Amino acid sequence: MPNTVVNISFCGDHYKGGDGINRQHGQQHWEWLEQCVLLVEKLCSWPIFCSITGFRGFEQVEQAAGNCERDVLWRIFARPRVRLVTMAANPGHQVGAGWCIRLGLEAAAKTGYEFMVHMAEDIVPDATGMQRLVYELASGREYAGERWGEWQDEVSSQFFACRTGHLCGVFDPCAITGAGHLEAYLRDLLPDEKIAYTCGQYRTTHDFAQWQRWAMEVAS
C-alpha cells in the first residue's frame, strides 16, 4: 500500500505505563526504540516517524559513563528512513500518548502521507500485521484496529492504522481527559461505519528482554 508512514511513539523521559513510575534506564530505553526501528524496517518498506515527548534537544540527552543515551539517539537519527518529530513537554501518560499520535498525524498530513500506522516501541507486530491494517483502510475506512475497554466499546491506541486526513483535523490531545482516557476519546472521533475492527496482529510488553525474544521470532 503506497503513501503510508509508520509512527512510533516514545517518551524521552523514559517513563512507561504511568505518570512518574516505571522509569527505564535511559540508554536501554533508547536502544529499545532503536531495535523497534530496525524491526519495522525489516517488516515494511515505509518511512518511519519517531514521535517523542519529553525531548528537550540533543544536548539534553545524557552522554556519560554507563549511560551513553546520545550515542544511541544519533544512530537512530542516522537511519535514512527515520524522522524525529519531537516536543519538549511531557504531558503525562494519557495526554502524552495522545500527543505522540497528534505529532505523527500532523507530520504525516503535512508531508503527504495518506495512511499512518501507529505503535509504540514496546509493540511487536506480526510479520504482516501493519500491511493488513492498512489494507483494511482501502475500502474507505478511517481506522483499523482492535476493540478496547471493559465493554469493548472503545478502540485501541496501541497499534492501529488510520487515514491521516480526518483524524488530523479533529484529534486534540488536550481533550482526552474530558473523555476519561485515550481509547474512549479516539472512539468518539470515529463514525461507526468508518471503523474496521481487527484482532491478534501484535504483542506488547514492558519487559525489554521479552520484547527482544518476540522481535527475533517475527524477524526470522
PADREN-661484 format. One record per residue (C-alpha): residue in one letter; y negated, z, x. Coordinates in Angstrom, 3 decimals, padded with zeros to 6 digits. Example, Ala and Ser with C-alpha at 12.3 -4.5 7.8 and 13.67 -1.06 7.14 Angstrom:
<atoms>
  type         Y         Z         X
     a   004.500   007.800   012.300
     s   001.060   007.140   013.670
</atoms>
This chain:
<atoms>
  type         Y         Z         X
     m   000.000   000.000   000.000
     p  -003.294  -001.071   001.617
     n  -006.619   000.749   001.560
     t  -005.092   004.221   001.973
     v  -006.037   007.168   004.185
     v  -004.239   010.472   004.798
     n  -006.396   013.620   004.634
     i  -005.066   016.712   006.457
     s  -006.852   019.966   005.630
     f  -007.265   022.667   008.263
     c  -009.085   026.000   008.705
     g  -010.852   026.184   012.075
     d  -010.992   029.976   011.805
     h  -007.170   029.889   011.812
     y  -006.535   031.854   008.623
     k  -003.625   030.817   006.410
     g  -002.730   031.807   002.893
     g  -005.606   034.143   002.084
     d  -009.081   035.384   002.881
     g  -009.253   037.166   006.226
     i  -005.485   037.618   006.565
     n  -002.593   035.890   008.326
     r  -004.688   034.749   011.277
     q  -002.890   032.297   013.541
     h  -003.116   032.160   017.343
     g  -005.862   029.589   017.945
     q  -004.133   027.298   020.421
     q  -000.876   027.333   018.491
     h  -002.674   026.565   015.239
     w  -004.424   023.531   016.751
     e  -001.040   022.463   018.146
     w   000.323   022.684   014.618
     l  -002.389   020.275   013.445
     e  -001.694   018.023   016.430
     q   002.017   017.872   015.639
     c   001.248   017.197   011.976
     v  -000.926   014.253   013.027
     l   001.893   012.922   015.216
     l   004.356   013.274   012.326
     v   002.079   011.437   009.900
     e   001.600   008.687   012.483
     k   005.380   008.233   012.579
     l   005.753   008.203   008.793
     c   002.988   005.753   007.886
     s   000.533   003.266   009.367
     w  -002.549   004.612   007.557
     p  -005.641   006.138   009.186
     i  -005.926   009.938   009.218
     f  -008.810   012.272   008.428
     c  -008.639   015.887   009.598
     s  -010.887   017.782   007.182
     i  -011.782   021.077   008.823
     t  -013.670   024.138   007.566
     g  -014.941   026.809   009.955
     f  -015.722   024.213   012.646
     r  -018.964   025.064   014.459
     g  -018.829   022.473   017.208
     f  -016.588   021.625   020.133
     e  -018.355   024.136   022.378
     q  -017.439   026.921   019.943
     v  -013.705   026.174   020.153
     e  -012.194   028.594   022.629
     q  -011.128   027.491   026.084
     a  -009.862   030.428   028.121
     a  -006.790   031.601   029.991
     g  -003.963   031.904   027.482
     n  -005.869   030.151   024.696
     c  -006.761   026.543   025.522
     e  -007.716   025.539   021.991
     r  -010.280   022.951   023.026
     d  -007.771   021.007   025.125
     v  -005.597   020.551   022.057
     l  -008.590   019.592   019.923
     w  -009.594   016.895   022.405
     r  -006.052   015.490   022.297
     i  -006.311   015.239   018.501
     f  -009.749   013.660   018.807
     a  -008.364   011.047   021.198
     r  -005.770   009.744   018.725
     p  -007.014   006.234   017.782
     r  -006.202   006.607   014.079
     v  -007.824   010.036   013.664
     r  -011.309   011.015   012.496
     l  -012.532   014.602   012.243
     v  -014.502   015.435   009.080
     t  -015.899   018.932   009.535
     m  -018.136   021.668   008.131
     a  -019.357   024.825   009.848
     a  -018.876   027.254   006.956
     n  -015.577   028.834   005.982
     p  -015.983   029.500   002.237
     g  -012.638   031.302   001.944
     h  -009.143   030.332   000.890
     q  -009.633   028.694  -002.516
     v  -013.091   027.192  -002.149
     g  -012.367   026.294   001.484
     a  -009.270   024.360   000.434
     g  -011.421   022.639  -002.168
     w  -013.971   021.695   000.459
     c  -011.250   020.078   002.574
     i  -010.359   017.919  -000.427
     r  -014.035   017.142  -001.017
     l  -014.627   016.226   002.634
     g  -011.669   013.856   002.535
     l  -012.689   012.309  -000.790
     e  -016.248   011.700   000.308
     a  -015.254   010.302   003.702
     a  -012.663   008.036   002.079
     a  -015.046   006.752  -000.581
     k  -017.880   006.138   001.881
     t  -015.632   004.257   004.302
     g  -013.939   002.087   001.695
     y  -010.505   003.641   001.112
     e  -009.295   003.301  -002.466
     f  -006.407   005.776  -002.146
     m  -006.120   009.144  -000.400
     v  -003.015   011.194   000.330
     h  -003.954   014.859   000.730
     m  -001.932   017.506   002.555
     a  -002.336   020.433   004.951
     e  -000.994   020.880   008.469
     d   001.850   023.049   007.136
     i   003.264   020.269   004.931
     v   006.301   018.181   005.916
     p   006.517   015.108   003.668
     d   009.792   013.375   003.015
     a   010.252   010.237   005.097
     t   008.790   008.032   002.320
     g   007.054   010.755   000.306
     m   003.499   009.585   000.997
     q   004.269   005.973   000.153
     r   005.987   006.963  -003.106
     l   002.963   008.985  -004.171
     v   000.595   006.087  -003.577
     y   002.959   003.702  -005.348
     e   002.559   005.835  -008.485
     l  -001.171   005.043  -008.480
     a  -000.614   001.279  -008.638
     s  -000.474   001.301  -012.463
     g  -003.979   002.727  -012.690
     r  -003.209   006.445  -012.438
     e  -005.804   008.696  -010.805
     y  -003.457   011.373  -009.426
     a   000.190   011.632  -008.348
     g   001.745   014.993  -007.508
     e   003.719   017.957  -008.783
     r   003.181   020.170  -011.798
     w   001.895   023.616  -010.833
     g   001.435   027.112  -012.198
     e   003.353   029.655  -014.259
     w   003.218   027.405  -017.331
     q   003.422   024.160  -015.359
     d   000.127   023.079  -016.894
     e  -001.758   022.617  -013.615
     v  -001.383   020.145  -010.734
     s  -000.547   020.664  -007.077
     s  -003.321   020.692  -004.495
     q  -000.860   020.993  -001.585
     f   000.466   017.435  -001.459
     f  -000.830   014.685  -003.717
     a  -002.301   011.195  -003.801
     c  -005.352   010.094  -005.743
     r  -007.803   007.286  -006.264
     t  -010.976   008.264  -004.478
     g  -013.463   006.809  -006.949
     h  -013.020   009.128  -009.941
     l  -012.422   012.417  -008.130
     c  -015.150   011.847  -005.547
     g  -017.618   011.568  -008.410
     v  -016.662   014.813  -010.143
     f  -014.944   017.154  -007.642
     d  -017.205   020.141  -006.876
     p  -015.667   022.882  -004.676
     c  -018.278   025.386  -005.843
     a  -016.965   025.073  -009.416
     i  -013.414   026.135  -008.514
     t  -013.953   029.848  -009.118
     g  -015.077   029.133  -012.681
     a  -011.655   027.638  -013.416
     g  -009.875   030.564  -011.760
     h  -008.221   028.653  -008.927
     l  -007.996   025.224  -007.349
     e  -004.917   023.870  -009.145
     a  -006.371   024.660  -012.583
     y  -009.721   023.141  -011.656
     l  -008.125   019.957  -010.328
     r  -006.092   019.572  -013.509
     d  -009.225   019.931  -015.642
     l  -010.753   016.892  -013.917
     l  -007.860   014.559  -014.735
     p  -007.209   012.836  -018.097
     d  -003.620   013.347  -019.272
     e  -002.777   009.655  -019.208
     k  -004.040   009.281  -015.638
     i  -001.551   011.736  -014.068
     a   001.780   010.676  -012.553
     y   003.980   013.762  -012.151
     t   006.404   013.783  -009.224
     c   008.698   016.333  -007.620
     g   010.603   017.088  -004.425
     q   008.677   014.939  -001.955
     y   007.672   017.582   000.618
     r   008.346   021.028   002.078
     t   005.870   023.659   003.227
     t   005.979   026.866   005.261
     h   003.643   029.228   007.142
     d   006.287   029.566   009.873
     f   005.454   027.087   012.658
     a   008.985   027.135   014.111
     q   010.460   026.325   010.689
     w   007.904   023.558   010.207
     q   008.896   022.060   013.572
     r   012.585   022.040   012.600
     w   011.816   020.245   009.338
     a   009.499   017.778   011.092
     m   012.226   016.891   013.582
     e   014.646   016.237   010.725
     v   012.227   013.890   008.970
     a   011.109   012.073   012.123
     s   014.621   011.476   013.454
</atoms>
